Amino acid sequence: MAILETLDQTAPVSGSSTVVSPENFIKCLKKFYGCWKEDVSDLWGSSSAIAVATPPPSDNIRYRKSLALSMWFFGSEFADTIMVFLSSQIHFLSGQDGYDLLQHLKMPASKAGFDIVLHNLEKADNGSLLMDQILNSVFAQYESKNVVMGHIAREKPEGKVLEEWYQKLHGSRLKLYDVSSGISELLSVKDASEIMYVKKAAHLTASVMRKYVVPKLENIVMDEKKVPHSKLMDLTEKIMLSPSKISVKLKAGHVDICYPPIFQSGAKYDLRPGALSNDDDLYYDSGSLIVCAMGAKYSGYCSNVARTFLIDCSVEKCNAMLLLLL
């Protein structure tokens, strides 16, 4: 308790544009180890160690457990980093920015009983020798030759560092076990601050739909304008990334889209989550349907809403829609 009280008064530490709360980091470490040790045989496959590798930065929207875990620990996607959790040590292999940030976390983590070992990756290096050091530490800590290493099996390696790490893991004498279910279980229960982030994301999504999308569609239909689905997507995304434009008091720097907003009409519908808005004009003849879906993130936490708009629908169609909503 005394450690947490001290951390309460510790300012967040930063490296480049990332800011990390030592208190939150240690709270998450305790929860991670507690979940791992409490259900080690079922969800975690009796793993002696757990390795999580995050991919390099990308402009693409990605949903990976490794990035979700790094967001949970650090408050942002800690890219191109290898994290190996042992019973008495935590190894991080990262570039200079990550190294500098983690260096500031070593002392508060040590006070809380966590020994952090840092490995600084040079820009031109693929990290092979540093990875050997990490794996040697794994084997040195456990006498058994049958060491089980938990990892996220379905995430394909991206970039030279993660490809080298993949080869090291699969070429070693380690027994590998997919701990994706364990990580999902860990992240499924939200604390008060996480619930607040979800609520803020939901508030933004609902506000964009109510204050911008609905009036925009009404205006297009009433004035019989020709507007492509893709144009509506771009306009809606800009509004979502600038909450002040619809009088939503959220910091734009904490806001992002979950996926590009989806607008579909004219009997061409793709209900998959990865659907895209095409370049066809919005179709709003009598009896037609317009489908819209969008989602906002706040501090990495997502929300989603989808709506179907019926244009001059018949009584039969309206009753069918009401039946679906019951």
Sequence and secondary structure as in RCSB ss.txt:
>XXXX:A:sequence
MAILETLDQTAPVSGSSTVVSPENFIKCLKKFYGCWKEDVSDLWGSSSAIAVATPPPSDNIRYRKSLALSMWFFG
SEFADTIMVFLSSQIHFLSGQDGYDLLQHLKMPASKAGFDIVLHNLEKADNGSLLMDQILNSVFAQYESKNVVMG
HIAREKPEGKVLEEWYQKLHGSRLKLYDVSSGISELLSVKDASEIMYVKKAAHLTASVMRKYVVPKLENIVMDEK
KVPHSKLMDLTEKIMLSPSKISVKLKAGHVDICYPPIFQSGAKYDLRPGALSNDDDLYYDSGSLIVCAMGAKYSG
YCSNVARTFLIDCSVEKCNAMLLLLL
>XXXX:A:secstr
 HHHHHHHTS  EEETTEEE HHHHHHHHHHHHHHHHHTTTTTSTT SEEEEEE    SS    HHHHHHHHHHS
S   SEEEEE SS EEEEE HHHHHHHHHHHHHHHHTT  EEEEE  TT   HHHHHHHHHHHHHH   S  EEE
E TT    HHHHHHHHHHHHHSS EEEE HHHHHHHHHS  HHHHHHHHHHHHHHHHHIIIIIHHHHHHHHHTT 
  BHHHHHHHHHHHHT GGGGT    GGGEEESS  EEEETT    STT    SSB    TT EEEEEE EEETT
EE  EEEEEESS  HHHHHHHHHHH 
